[in-house]
Amino acid sequence: MRQEFASRTSVKQVEEGTELAPKFDADGLIPAVTTDNNSGELLMHAYMNAAALQKTIETGEAHYYSRSRDVLWHKGATSGLVQTVKELMIDDDQDCIWLKVEVAGGASCHVGYRSCFYRRISINRGGTTEPLEFTESEKVFDPKTVYGDAPNPTEL
């Protein structure tokens, strides 16, 4: 059954009501953060449009909108690393989605790491820029084996 999203009529309705009334930006997108359901580890950040949110609700599997490819994207459709949604949350003013997922195959990043957040920025007060530090030492899978020579889907 297709769910229609409610119109946003008041702050009280959005913040205290029971209607799903997501606030999409001028491009029709809403940010989505994805964490591992068991560990709470941050896996990725992406965007959803209304169709992606609808498909996620309907199927129980994560769908996103790829800005770089301009397409609806079923996470894991190519790689097999499907994200099964265990809990779907929306923030207080309904302008950010939080997906708590179990990941088939153990990785969420198209680069091959478990998490898209695999590098740490050094924080210092001296104003110098230091190299990024890798927080993951091994990839879960080889992207070239999974995706072949397809162009990298990230935006530069």
N, CA, C and O atoms as a GROMACS GRO file, in nm:
protein
  624
    1MET      N    1   0.084  -0.118   0.000
    1MET     CA    2   0.000   0.000   0.000
    1MET      C    3   0.088   0.124   0.000
    1MET      O    4   0.174   0.139   0.087
    2ARG      N    5   0.068   0.212  -0.094
    2ARG     CA    6   0.150   0.332  -0.109
    2ARG      C    7   0.108   0.434  -0.004
    2ARG      O    8  -0.010   0.467   0.010
    3GLN      N    9   0.205   0.483   0.068
    3GLN     CA   10   0.180   0.582   0.173
    3GLN      C   11   0.204   0.722   0.117
    3GLN      O   12   0.307   0.748   0.056
    4GLU      N   13   0.111   0.807   0.139
    4GLU     CA   14   0.130   0.948   0.102
    4GLU      C   15   0.184   1.021   0.223
    4GLU      O   16   0.142   0.995   0.336
    5PHE      N   17   0.276   1.111   0.201
    5PHE     CA   18   0.331   1.189   0.311
    5PHE      C   19   0.236   1.304   0.340
    5PHE      O   20   0.176   1.361   0.249
    6ALA      N   21   0.223   1.338   0.467
    6ALA     CA   22   0.133   1.447   0.508
    6ALA      C   23   0.192   1.582   0.468
    6ALA      O   24   0.314   1.598   0.458
    7SER      N   25   0.104   1.676   0.446
    7SER     CA   26   0.146   1.815   0.425
    7SER      C   27   0.190   1.870   0.559
    7SER      O   28   0.138   1.831   0.664
    8ARG      N   29   0.285   1.961   0.555
    8ARG     CA   30   0.335   2.026   0.677
    8ARG      C   31   0.246   2.146   0.706
    8ARG      O   32   0.249   2.244   0.631
    9THR      N   33   0.169   2.140   0.813
    9THR     CA   34   0.072   2.246   0.841
    9THR      C   35   0.107   2.335   0.959
    9THR      O   36   0.065   2.451   0.964
   10SER      N   37   0.185   2.283   1.054
   10SER     CA   38   0.222   2.364   1.170
   10SER      C   39   0.344   2.302   1.238
   10SER      O   40   0.375   2.184   1.218
   11VAL      N   41   0.411   2.382   1.318
   11VAL     CA   42   0.524   2.332   1.396
   11VAL      C   43   0.475   2.222   1.490
   11VAL      O   44   0.540   2.118   1.503
   12LYS      N   45   0.362   2.245   1.555
   12LYS     CA   46   0.307   2.145   1.648
   12LYS      C   47   0.281   2.012   1.576
   12LYS      O   48   0.314   1.906   1.629
   13GLN      N   49   0.222   2.018   1.458
   13GLN     CA   50   0.192   1.897   1.383
   13GLN      C   51   0.321   1.824   1.347
   13GLN      O   52   0.329   1.702   1.360
   14VAL      N   53   0.422   1.897   1.302
   14VAL     CA   54   0.548   1.836   1.260
   14VAL      C   55   0.626   1.780   1.379
   14VAL      O   56   0.676   1.668   1.373
   15GLU      N   57   0.635   1.857   1.487
   15GLU     CA   58   0.719   1.819   1.601
   15GLU      C   59   0.649   1.731   1.704
   15GLU      O   60   0.716   1.655   1.774
   16GLU      N   61   0.518   1.739   1.714
   16GLU     CA   62   0.447   1.665   1.818
   16GLU      C   63   0.340   1.571   1.765
   16GLU      O   64   0.281   1.493   1.840
   17GLY      N   65   0.316   1.577   1.634
   17GLY     CA   66   0.210   1.495   1.576
   17GLY      C   67   0.256   1.356   1.537
   17GLY      O   68   0.372   1.320   1.554
   18THR      N   69   0.163   1.278   1.484
   18THR     CA   70   0.191   1.140   1.445
   18THR      C   71   0.197   1.121   1.293
   18THR      O   72   0.212   1.009   1.245
   19GLU      N   73   0.185   1.229   1.218
   19GLU     CA   74   0.189   1.219   1.072
   19GLU      C   75   0.332   1.231   1.020
   19GLU      O   76   0.409   1.315   1.068
   20LEU      N   77   0.367   1.148   0.924
   20LEU     CA   78   0.496   1.158   0.858
   20LEU      C   79   0.487   1.270   0.755
   20LEU      O   80   0.416   1.257   0.655
   21ALA      N   81   0.559   1.379   0.781
   21ALA     CA   82   0.557   1.497   0.693
   21ALA      C   83   0.700   1.543   0.668
   21ALA      O   84   0.740   1.650   0.715
   22PRO      N   85   0.778   1.463   0.596
   22PRO     CA   86   0.920   1.496   0.577
   22PRO      C   87   0.939   1.628   0.503
   22PRO      O   88   0.861   1.665   0.416
   23LYS      N   89   1.047   1.697   0.542
   23LYS     CA   90   1.080   1.824   0.477
   23LYS      C   91   1.196   1.798   0.381
   23LYS      O   92   1.311   1.782   0.422
   24PHE      N   93   1.163   1.795   0.253
   24PHE     CA   94   1.264   1.778   0.150
   24PHE      C   95   1.317   1.917   0.114
   24PHE      O   96   1.243   2.015   0.120
   25ASP      N   97   1.445   1.925   0.076
   25ASP     CA   98   1.505   2.053   0.042
   25ASP      C   99   1.460   2.100  -0.097
   25ASP      O  100   1.374   2.036  -0.160
   26ALA      N  101   1.516   2.209  -0.145
   26ALA     CA  102   1.478   2.267  -0.273
   26ALA      C  103   1.501   2.170  -0.389
   26ALA      O  104   1.437   2.182  -0.493
   27ASP      N  105   1.593   2.075  -0.372
   27ASP     CA  106   1.620   1.974  -0.475
   27ASP      C  107   1.536   1.849  -0.456
   27ASP      O  108   1.552   1.751  -0.529
   28GLY      N  109   1.445   1.851  -0.357
   28GLY     CA  110   1.360   1.736  -0.331
   28GLY      C  111   1.428   1.626  -0.253
   28GLY      O  112   1.389   1.510  -0.261
   29LEU      N  113   1.533   1.663  -0.175
   29LEU     CA  114   1.612   1.562  -0.103
   29LEU      C  115   1.607   1.584   0.047
   29LEU      O  116   1.584   1.695   0.095
   30ILE      N  117   1.629   1.476   0.120
   30ILE     CA  118   1.639   1.479   0.265
   30ILE      C  119   1.762   1.397   0.302
   30ILE      O  120   1.780   1.287   0.250
   31PRO      N  121   1.848   1.448   0.393
   31PRO     CA  122   1.966   1.370   0.432
   31PRO      C  123   1.926   1.246   0.511
   31PRO      O  124   1.828   1.245   0.586
   32ALA      N  125   2.007   1.141   0.492
   32ALA     CA  126   1.983   1.015   0.563
   32ALA      C  127   2.116   0.964   0.616
   32ALA      O  128   2.213   0.950   0.541
   33VAL      N  129   2.120   0.936   0.746
   33VAL     CA  130   2.238   0.873   0.805
   33VAL      C  131   2.203   0.728   0.834
   33VAL      O  132   2.090   0.695   0.870
   34THR      N  133   2.303   0.642   0.817
   34THR     CA  134   2.280   0.499   0.832
   34THR      C  135   2.381   0.442   0.931
   34THR      O  136   2.502   0.462   0.917
   35THR      N  137   2.330   0.371   1.030
   35THR     CA  138   2.415   0.308   1.130
   35THR      C  139   2.388   0.158   1.136
   35THR      O  140   2.282   0.111   1.094
   36ASP      N  141   2.486   0.085   1.189
   36ASP     CA  142   2.469  -0.057   1.212
   36ASP      C  143   2.369  -0.076   1.327
   36ASP      O  144   2.384  -0.014   1.432
   37ASN      N  145   2.270  -0.159   1.306
   37ASN     CA  146   2.166  -0.178   1.407
   37ASN      C  147   2.219  -0.231   1.539
   37ASN      O  148   2.169  -0.195   1.645
   38ASN      N  149   2.320  -0.318   1.534
   38ASN     CA  150   2.371  -0.379   1.657
   38ASN      C  151   2.476  -0.295   1.727
   38ASN      O  152   2.468  -0.276   1.848
   39SER      N  153   2.573  -0.245   1.654
   39SER     CA  154   2.685  -0.174   1.717
   39SER      C  155   2.663  -0.022   1.728
   39SER      O  156   2.726   0.043   1.811
   40GLY      N  157   2.574   0.033   1.645
   40GLY     CA  158   2.556   0.178   1.642
   40GLY      C  159   2.658   0.249   1.557
   40GLY      O  160   2.655   0.372   1.546
   41GLU      N  161   2.752   0.174   1.496
   41GLU     CA  162   2.857   0.234   1.414
   41GLU      C  163   2.796   0.310   1.295
   41GLU      O  164   2.705   0.261   1.228
   42LEU      N  165   2.847   0.431   1.272
   42LEU     CA  166   2.805   0.510   1.158
   42LEU      C  167   2.860   0.448   1.031
   42LEU      O  168   2.981   0.434   1.017
   43LEU      N  169   2.772   0.411   0.940
   43LEU     CA  170   2.814   0.346   0.816
   43LEU      C  171   2.821   0.441   0.698
   43LEU      O  172   2.916   0.436   0.620
   44MET      N  173   2.721   0.527   0.686
   44MET     CA  174   2.719   0.615   0.570
   44MET      C  175   2.621   0.730   0.587
   44MET      O  176   2.537   0.730   0.677
   45HIS      N  177   2.636   0.827   0.499
   45HIS     CA  178   2.543   0.939   0.485
   45HIS      C  179   2.505   0.945   0.338
   45HIS      O  180   2.591   0.933   0.251
   46ALA      N  181   2.380   0.962   0.311
   46ALA     CA  182   2.332   0.972   0.173
   46ALA      C  183   2.210   1.064   0.173
   46ALA      O  184   2.180   1.130   0.273
   47TYR      N  185   2.142   1.066   0.062
   47TYR     CA  186   2.019   1.144   0.050
   47TYR      C  187   1.907   1.054   0.000
   47TYR      O  188   1.931   0.954  -0.068
   48MET      N  189   1.786   1.092   0.035
   48MET     CA  190   1.667   1.026  -0.017
   48MET      C  191   1.580   1.131  -0.082
   48MET      O  192   1.574   1.246  -0.038
   49ASN      N  193   1.512   1.091  -0.188
   49ASN     CA  194   1.402   1.173  -0.238
   49ASN      C  195   1.274   1.103  -0.191
   49ASN      O  196   1.281   1.002  -0.122
   50ALA      N  197   1.160   1.156  -0.228
   50ALA     CA  198   1.034   1.097  -0.181
   50ALA      C  199   1.021   0.952  -0.226
   50ALA      O  200   0.975   0.867  -0.150
   51ALA      N  201   1.063   0.923  -0.350
   51ALA     CA  202   1.052   0.786  -0.401
   51ALA      C  203   1.142   0.690  -0.323
   51ALA      O  204   1.101   0.578  -0.294
   52ALA      N  205   1.263   0.733  -0.288
   52ALA     CA  206   1.355   0.648  -0.211
   52ALA      C  207   1.299   0.621  -0.073
   52ALA      O  208   1.304   0.507  -0.026
   53LEU      N  209   1.246   0.722  -0.008
   53LEU     CA  210   1.187   0.703   0.125
   53LEU      C  211   1.068   0.609   0.116
   53LEU      O  212   1.052   0.519   0.199
   54GLN      N  213   0.985   0.628   0.014
   54GLN     CA  214   0.869   0.542  -0.006
   54GLN      C  215   0.910   0.397  -0.028
   54GLN      O  216   0.852   0.307   0.032
   55LYS      N  217   1.010   0.374  -0.115
   55LYS     CA  218   1.056   0.238  -0.143
   55LYS      C  219   1.116   0.173  -0.018
   55LYS      O  220   1.098   0.054   0.005
   56THR      N  221   1.187   0.252   0.063
   56THR     CA  222   1.245   0.200   0.186
   56THR      C  223   1.134   0.155   0.280
   56THR      O  224   1.142   0.047   0.339
   57ILE      N  225   1.031   0.236   0.294
   57ILE     CA  226   0.917   0.202   0.380
   57ILE      C  227   0.847   0.078   0.327
   57ILE      O  228   0.811  -0.011   0.404
   58GLU      N  229   0.826   0.070   0.197
   58GLU     CA  230   0.753  -0.041   0.136
   58GLU      C  231   0.829  -0.173   0.142
   58GLU      O  232   0.768  -0.278   0.166
   59THR      N  233   0.960  -0.170   0.122
   59THR     CA  234   1.037  -0.293   0.106
   59THR      C  235   1.113  -0.337   0.231
   59THR      O  236   1.146  -0.454   0.246
   60GLY      N  237   1.141  -0.242   0.321
   60GLY     CA  238   1.224  -0.274   0.438
   60GLY      C  239   1.371  -0.284   0.404
   60GLY      O  240   1.451  -0.329   0.487
   61GLU      N  241   1.408  -0.243   0.283
   61GLU     CA  242   1.547  -0.236   0.242
   61GLU      C  243   1.579  -0.093   0.204
   61GLU      O  244   1.494  -0.021   0.152
   62ALA      N  245   1.704  -0.051   0.231
   62ALA     CA  246   1.743   0.088   0.210
   62ALA      C  247   1.749   0.124   0.062
   62ALA      O  248   1.810   0.054  -0.018
   63HIS      N  249   1.685   0.235   0.029
   63HIS     CA  250   1.691   0.296  -0.103
   63HIS      C  251   1.735   0.440  -0.082
   63HIS      O  252   1.694   0.505   0.015
   64TYR      N  253   1.816   0.490  -0.171
   64TYR     CA  254   1.865   0.627  -0.162
   64TYR      C  255   1.850   0.692  -0.299
   64TYR      O  256   1.812   0.628  -0.397
   65TYR      N  257   1.881   0.820  -0.304
   65TYR     CA  258   1.886   0.891  -0.431
   65TYR      C  259   2.030   0.929  -0.457
   65TYR      O  260   2.092   0.998  -0.375
   66SER      N  261   2.085   0.886  -0.568
   66SER     CA  262   2.224   0.918  -0.604
   66SER      C  263   2.227   1.051  -0.677
   66SER      O  264   2.177   1.064  -0.789
   67ARG      N  265   2.286   1.150  -0.613
   67ARG     CA  266   2.300   1.281  -0.678
   67ARG      C  267   2.397   1.276  -0.794
   67ARG      O  268   2.376   1.344  -0.895
   68SER      N  269   2.503   1.197  -0.783
   68SER     CA  270   2.603   1.192  -0.889
   68SER      C  271   2.552   1.120  -1.014
   68SER      O  272   2.590   1.153  -1.126
   69ARG      N  273   2.466   1.020  -0.994
   69ARG     CA  274   2.412   0.944  -1.107
   69ARG      C  275   2.270   0.985  -1.143
   69ARG      O  276   2.218   0.944  -1.246
   70ASP      N  277   2.207   1.067  -1.057
   70ASP     CA  278   2.070   1.116  -1.080
   70ASP      C  279   1.971   1.000  -1.096
   70ASP      O  280   1.890   0.998  -1.188
   71VAL      N  281   1.980   0.903  -1.002
   71VAL     CA  282   1.892   0.787  -1.008
   71VAL      C  283   1.853   0.741  -0.867
   71VAL      O  284   1.924   0.767  -0.770
   72LEU      N  285   1.740   0.673  -0.860
   72LEU     CA  286   1.701   0.602  -0.738
   72LEU      C  287   1.795   0.483  -0.726
   72LEU      O  288   1.825   0.416  -0.825
   73TRP      N  289   1.842   0.456  -0.604
   73TRP     CA  290   1.948   0.359  -0.583
   73TRP      C  291   1.909   0.264  -0.472
   73TRP      O  292   1.895   0.305  -0.357
   74HIS      N  293   1.892   0.137  -0.506
   74HIS     CA  294   1.864   0.032  -0.407
   74HIS      C  295   2.000  -0.017  -0.358
   74HIS      O  296   2.072  -0.083  -0.431
   75LYS      N  297   2.034   0.015  -0.234
   75LYS     CA  298   2.164  -0.019  -0.178
   75LYS      C  299   2.184  -0.170  -0.182
   75LYS      O  300   2.107  -0.245  -0.124
   76GLY      N  301   2.290  -0.212  -0.250
   76GLY     CA  302   2.323  -0.352  -0.260
   76GLY      C  303   2.270  -0.421  -0.384
   76GLY      O  304   2.296  -0.540  -0.404
   77ALA      N  305   2.196  -0.351  -0.469
   77ALA     CA  306   2.142  -0.414  -0.590
   77ALA      C  307   2.253  -0.469  -0.679
   77ALA      O  308   2.236  -0.575  -0.740
   78THR      N  309   2.365  -0.399  -0.688
   78THR     CA  310   2.478  -0.445  -0.769
   78THR      C  311   2.574  -0.530  -0.688
   78THR      O  312   2.618  -0.636  -0.734
   79SER      N  313   2.608  -0.485  -0.569
   79SER     CA  314   2.712  -0.550  -0.488
   79SER      C  315   2.663  -0.666  -0.405
   79SER      O  316   2.743  -0.750  -0.364
   80GLY      N  317   2.533  -0.674  -0.380
   80GLY     CA  318   2.479  -0.775  -0.289
   80GLY      C  319   2.484  -0.733  -0.144
   80GLY      O  320   2.439  -0.807  -0.056
   81LEU      N  321   2.539  -0.615  -0.116
   81LEU     CA  322   2.552  -0.565   0.022
   81LEU      C  323   2.425  -0.489   0.063
   81LEU      O  324   2.430  -0.371   0.096
   82VAL      N  325   2.313  -0.559   0.059
   82VAL     CA  326   2.182  -0.501   0.087
   82VAL      C  327   2.172  -0.460   0.233
   82VAL      O  328   2.218  -0.531   0.323
   83GLN      N  329   2.112  -0.345   0.256
   83GLN     CA  330   2.088  -0.297   0.392
   83GLN      C  331   1.942  -0.325   0.428
   83GLN      O  332   1.851  -0.264   0.373
   84THR      N  333   1.922  -0.418   0.522
   84THR     CA  334   1.788  -0.447   0.572
   84THR      C  335   1.759  -0.352   0.687
   84THR      O  336   1.832  -0.350   0.786
   85VAL      N  337   1.654  -0.273   0.674
   85VAL     CA  338   1.621  -0.172   0.774
   85VAL      C  339   1.553  -0.237   0.893
   85VAL      O  340   1.450  -0.303   0.879
   86LYS      N  341   1.613  -0.219   1.010
   86LYS     CA  342   1.557  -0.270   1.134
   86LYS      C  343   1.477  -0.164   1.207
   86LYS      O  344   1.383  -0.194   1.280
   87GLU      N  345   1.517  -0.038   1.187
   87GLU     CA  346   1.444   0.074   1.249
   87GLU      C  347   1.465   0.195   1.161
   87GLU      O  348   1.576   0.221   1.115
   88LEU      N  349   1.359   0.270   1.139
   88LEU     CA  350   1.363   0.390   1.056
   88LEU      C  351   1.314   0.507   1.142
   88LEU      O  352   1.201   0.506   1.191
   89MET      N  353   1.401   0.605   1.160
   89MET     CA  354   1.371   0.718   1.249
   89MET      C  355   1.369   0.847   1.169
   89MET      O  356   1.431   0.858   1.062
   90ILE      N  357   1.298   0.946   1.221
   90ILE     CA  358   1.300   1.079   1.164
   90ILE      C  359   1.321   1.178   1.278
   90ILE      O  360   1.271   1.157   1.388
   91ASP      N  361   1.395   1.284   1.252
   91ASP     CA  362   1.426   1.378   1.360
   91ASP      C  363   1.308   1.467   1.394
   91ASP      O  364   1.203   1.460   1.330
   92ASP      N  365   1.326   1.552   1.495
   92ASP     CA  366   1.216   1.631   1.551
   92ASP      C  367   1.144   1.720   1.451
   92ASP      O  368   1.022   1.731   1.455
   93ASP      N  369   1.218   1.784   1.360
   93ASP     CA  370   1.150   1.869   1.263
   93ASP      C  371   1.136   1.801   1.127
   93ASP      O  372   1.108   1.866   1.027
   94GLN      N  373   1.156   1.671   1.126
   94GLN     CA  374   1.133   1.585   1.010
   94GLN      C  375   1.211   1.628   0.886
   94GLN      O  376   1.159   1.627   0.775
   95ASP      N  377   1.340   1.666   0.908
   95ASP     CA  378   1.422   1.700   0.793
   95ASP      C  379   1.549   1.616   0.785
   95ASP      O  380   1.645   1.654   0.717
   96CYS      N  381   1.551   1.502   0.855
   96CYS     CA  382   1.664   1.410   0.848
   96CYS      C  383   1.615   1.269   0.885
   96CYS      O  384   1.540   1.251   0.981
   97ILE      N  385   1.658   1.171   0.807
   97ILE     CA  386   1.621   1.032   0.829
   97ILE      C  387   1.739   0.957   0.890
   97ILE      O  388   1.854   0.982   0.855
   98TRP      N  389   1.710   0.864   0.980
   98TRP     CA  390   1.812   0.778   1.040
   98TRP      C  391   1.770   0.635   1.019
   98TRP      O  392   1.664   0.593   1.066
   99LEU      N  393   1.852   0.558   0.947
   99LEU     CA  394   1.826   0.418   0.922
   99LEU      C  395   1.918   0.334   1.010
   99LEU      O  396   2.039   0.357   1.012
  100LYS      N  397   1.862   0.239   1.082
  100LYS     CA  398   1.940   0.142   1.158
  100LYS      C  399   1.926   0.012   1.081
  100LYS      O  400   1.816  -0.041   1.064
  101VAL      N  401   2.040  -0.041   1.034
  101VAL     CA  402   2.035  -0.150   0.938
  101VAL      C  403   2.124  -0.268   0.976
  101VAL      O  404   2.216  -0.256   1.056
  102GLU      N  405   2.092  -0.382   0.916
  102GLU     CA  406   2.182  -0.497   0.912
  102GLU      C  407   2.229  -0.505   0.768
  102GLU      O  408   2.149  -0.497   0.676
  103VAL      N  409   2.359  -0.522   0.750
  103VAL     CA  410   2.418  -0.521   0.616
  103VAL      C  411   2.459  -0.662   0.574
  103VAL      O  412   2.541  -0.726   0.639
  104ALA      N  413   2.402  -0.708   0.464
  104ALA     CA  414   2.445  -0.836   0.406
  104ALA      C  415   2.587  -0.817   0.354
  104ALA      O  416   2.614  -0.722   0.281
  105GLY      N  417   2.677  -0.905   0.391
  105GLY     CA  418   2.813  -0.897   0.343
  105GLY      C  419   2.904  -0.810   0.428
  105GLY      O  420   3.025  -0.809   0.406
  106GLY      N  421   2.848  -0.736   0.523
  106GLY     CA  422   2.928  -0.664   0.620
  106GLY      C  423   2.989  -0.532   0.580
  106GLY      O  424   3.064  -0.474   0.658
  107ALA      N  425   2.960  -0.481   0.460
  107ALA     CA  426   3.018  -0.352   0.418
  107ALA      C  427   2.909  -0.261   0.362
  107ALA      O  428   2.809  -0.308   0.307
  108SER      N  429   2.931  -0.132   0.375
  108SER     CA  430   2.838  -0.034   0.321
  108SER      C  431   2.903   0.061   0.222
  108SER      O  432   2.833   0.132   0.149
  109CYS      N  433   3.034   0.065   0.218
  109CYS     CA  434   3.106   0.162   0.137
  109CYS      C  435   3.145   0.103   0.002
  109CYS      O  436   3.200  -0.007  -0.004
  110HIS      N  437   3.117   0.176  -0.105
  110HIS     CA  438   3.150   0.126  -0.239
  110HIS      C  439   3.302   0.117  -0.262
  110HIS      O  440   3.346   0.056  -0.359
  111VAL      N  441   3.382   0.178  -0.174
  111VAL     CA  442   3.528   0.170  -0.185
  111VAL      C  443   3.578   0.037  -0.129
  111VAL      O  444   3.694   0.000  -0.151
  112GLY      N  445   3.491  -0.036  -0.057
  112GLY     CA  446   3.526  -0.167  -0.006
  112GLY      C  447   3.538  -0.176   0.145
  112GLY      O  448   3.545  -0.286   0.200
  113TYR      N  449   3.540  -0.063   0.212
  113TYR     CA  450   3.548  -0.063   0.358
  113TYR      C  451   3.410  -0.087   0.418
  113TYR      O  452   3.309  -0.071   0.351
  114ARG      N  453   3.408  -0.125   0.546
  114ARG     CA  454   3.281  -0.150   0.614
  114ARG      C  455   3.196  -0.024   0.620
  114ARG      O  456   3.076  -0.027   0.590
  115SER      N  457   3.258   0.086   0.658
  115SER     CA  458   3.190   0.214   0.675
  115SER      C  459   3.245   0.314   0.574
  115SER      O  460   3.362   0.306   0.536
  116CYS      N  461   3.163   0.406   0.532
  116CYS     CA  462   3.210   0.515   0.446
  116CYS      C  463   3.297   0.613   0.525
  116CYS      O  464   3.366   0.697   0.467
  117PHE      N  465   3.294   0.603   0.655
  117PHE     CA  466   3.372   0.690   0.742
  117PHE      C  467   3.496   0.613   0.789
  117PHE      O  468   3.502   0.571   0.905
  118TYR      N  469   3.592   0.596   0.701
  118TYR     CA  470   3.710   0.514   0.729
  118TYR      C  471   3.838   0.596   0.745
  118TYR      O  472   3.947   0.539   0.754
  119ARG      N  473   3.827   0.729   0.748
  119ARG     CA  474   3.944   0.814   0.770
  119ARG      C  475   3.914   0.918   0.875
  119ARG      O  476   3.804   0.972   0.881
  120ARG      N  477   4.012   0.946   0.957
  120ARG     CA  478   3.999   1.043   1.065
  120ARG      C  479   4.076   1.169   1.028
  120ARG      O  480   4.186   1.162   0.973
  121ILE      N  481   4.017   1.283   1.057
  121ILE     CA  482   4.082   1.413   1.039
  121ILE      C  483   4.152   1.447   1.169
  121ILE      O  484   4.090   1.447   1.276
  122SER      N  485   4.279   1.475   1.161
  122SER     CA  486   4.354   1.513   1.280
  122SER      C  487   4.310   1.652   1.325
  122SER      O  488   4.302   1.745   1.246
  123ILE      N  489   4.282   1.663   1.453
  123ILE     CA  490   4.239   1.791   1.509
  123ILE      C  491   4.353   1.849   1.592
  123ILE      O  492   4.398   1.790   1.690
  124ASN      N  493   4.398   1.964   1.549
  124ASN     CA  494   4.500   2.033   1.629
  124ASN      C  495   4.470   2.182   1.626
  124ASN      O  496   4.399   2.230   1.537
  125ARG      N  497   4.523   2.252   1.717
  125ARG     CA  498   4.495   2.395   1.729
  125ARG      C  499   4.602   2.480   1.660
  125ARG      O  500   4.594   2.603   1.662
  126GLY      N  501   4.702   2.416   1.599
  126GLY     CA  502   4.811   2.490   1.539
  126GLY      C  503   4.783   2.541   1.398
  126GLY      O  504   4.861   2.619   1.344
  127GLY      N  505   4.673   2.497   1.339
  127GLY     CA  506   4.638   2.545   1.207
  127GLY      C  507   4.705   2.471   1.093
  127GLY      O  508   4.685   2.507   0.976
  128THR      N  509   4.785   2.368   1.123
  128THR     CA  510   4.849   2.293   1.016
  128THR      C  511   4.757   2.179   0.972
  128THR      O  512   4.678   2.128   1.052
  129THR      N  513   4.769   2.141   0.848
  129THR     CA  514   4.690   2.030   0.796
  129THR      C  515   4.774   1.905   0.797
  129THR      O  516   4.884   1.902   0.741
  130GLU      N  517   4.724   1.801   0.862
  130GLU     CA  518   4.794   1.674   0.870
  130GLU      C  519   4.723   1.572   0.781
  130GLU      O  520   4.604   1.588   0.751
  131PRO      N  521   4.793   1.468   0.739
  131PRO     CA  522   4.730   1.366   0.654
  131PRO      C  523   4.614   1.299   0.725
  131PRO      O  524   4.611   1.288   0.848
  132LEU      N  525   4.517   1.254   0.646
  132LEU     CA  526   4.407   1.177   0.700
  132LEU      C  527   4.461   1.045   0.754
  132LEU      O  528   4.553   0.986   0.696
  133GLU      N  529   4.403   0.998   0.863
  133GLU     CA  530   4.444   0.871   0.923
  133GLU      C  531   4.338   0.766   0.894
  133GLU      O  532   4.220   0.786   0.923
  134PHE      N  533   4.380   0.653   0.837
  134PHE     CA  534   4.286   0.544   0.810
  134PHE      C  535   4.250   0.474   0.940
  134PHE      O  536   4.338   0.437   1.018
  135THR      N  537   4.120   0.455   0.963
  135THR     CA  538   4.073   0.386   1.082
  135THR      C  539   4.039   0.241   1.053
  135THR      O  540   4.017   0.163   1.146
  136GLU      N  541   4.034   0.204   0.927
  136GLU     CA  542   4.013   0.066   0.885
  136GLU      C  543   4.134   0.026   0.802
  136GLU      O  544   4.176   0.100   0.713
  137SER      N  545   4.191  -0.091   0.830
  137SER     CA  546   4.312  -0.132   0.761
  137SER      C  547   4.287  -0.228   0.645
  137SER      O  548   4.371  -0.244   0.557
  138GLU      N  549   4.171  -0.292   0.646
  138GLU     CA  550   4.142  -0.389   0.540
  138GLU      C  551   4.003  -0.364   0.483
  138GLU      O  552   3.909  -0.328   0.554
  139LYS      N  553   3.994  -0.385   0.353
  139LYS     CA  554   3.864  -0.374   0.287
  139LYS      C  555   3.786  -0.504   0.305
  139LYS      O  556   3.845  -0.612   0.313
  140VAL      N  557   3.656  -0.493   0.310
  140VAL     CA  558   3.570  -0.610   0.324
  140VAL      C  559   3.557  -0.681   0.189
  140VAL      O  560   3.544  -0.803   0.184
  141PHE      N  561   3.560  -0.604   0.081
  141PHE     CA  562   3.553  -0.661  -0.053
  141PHE      C  563   3.636  -0.576  -0.149
  141PHE      O  564   3.672  -0.462  -0.118
  142ASP      N  565   3.665  -0.634  -0.265
  142ASP     CA  566   3.741  -0.564  -0.369
  142ASP      C  567   3.644  -0.499  -0.466
  142ASP      O  568   3.573  -0.568  -0.539
  143PRO      N  569   3.638  -0.365  -0.467
  143PRO     CA  570   3.543  -0.296  -0.555
  143PRO      C  571   3.559  -0.332  -0.703
  143PRO      O  572   3.459  -0.339  -0.775
  144LYS      N  573   3.681  -0.354  -0.750
  144LYS     CA  574   3.703  -0.387  -0.892
  144LYS      C  575   3.638  -0.521  -0.926
  144LYS      O  576   3.585  -0.538  -1.036
  145THR      N  577   3.642  -0.616  -0.832
  145THR     CA  578   3.578  -0.746  -0.854
  145THR      C  579   3.426  -0.730  -0.859
  145THR      O  580   3.360  -0.793  -0.942
  146VAL      N  581   3.371  -0.647  -0.771
  146VAL     CA  582   3.226  -0.630  -0.763
  146VAL      C  583   3.172  -0.541  -0.874
  146VAL      O  584   3.072  -0.575  -0.937
  147TYR      N  585   3.237  -0.429  -0.898
  147TYR     CA  586   3.184  -0.330  -0.992
  147TYR      C  587   3.254  -0.328  -1.127
  147TYR      O  588   3.208  -0.261  -1.220
  148GLY      N  589   3.364  -0.400  -1.140
  148GLY     CA  590   3.438  -0.400  -1.265
  148GLY      C  591   3.504  -0.265  -1.290
  148GLY      O  592   3.551  -0.200  -1.197
  149ASP      N  593   3.507  -0.224  -1.414
  149ASP     CA  594   3.569  -0.097  -1.451
  149ASP      C  595   3.468   0.016  -1.457
  149ASP      O  596   3.496   0.120  -1.517
  150ALA      N  597   3.352  -0.001  -1.396
  150ALA     CA  598   3.251   0.106  -1.395
  150ALA      C  599   3.309   0.230  -1.331
  150ALA      O  600   3.390   0.220  -1.239
  151PRO      N  601   3.268   0.347  -1.378
  151PRO     CA  602   3.320   0.470  -1.318
  151PRO      C  603   3.282   0.481  -1.172
  151PRO      O  604   3.174   0.437  -1.131
  152ASN      N  605   3.370   0.540  -1.094
  152ASN     CA  606   3.346   0.562  -0.952
  152ASN      C  607   3.221   0.648  -0.936
  152ASN      O  608   3.212   0.755  -0.997
  153PRO      N  609   3.123   0.604  -0.855
  153PRO     CA  610   2.997   0.678  -0.844
  153PRO      C  611   3.002   0.802  -0.755
  153PRO      O  612   2.900   0.868  -0.738
  154THR      N  613   3.116   0.834  -0.699
  154THR     CA  614   3.121   0.951  -0.611
  154THR      C  615   3.135   1.079  -0.691
  154THR      O  616   3.184   1.079  -0.804
  155GLU      N  617   3.090   1.186  -0.631
  155GLU     CA  618   3.102   1.317  -0.694
  155GLU      C  619   3.237   1.377  -0.660
  155GLU      O  620   3.281   1.368  -0.545
  156LEU      N  621   3.302   1.437  -0.755
  156LEU     CA  622   3.429   1.502  -0.729
  156LEU      C  623   3.410   1.651  -0.716
  156LEU      O  624   3.507   1.724  -0.694
   0.00000   0.00000   0.00000
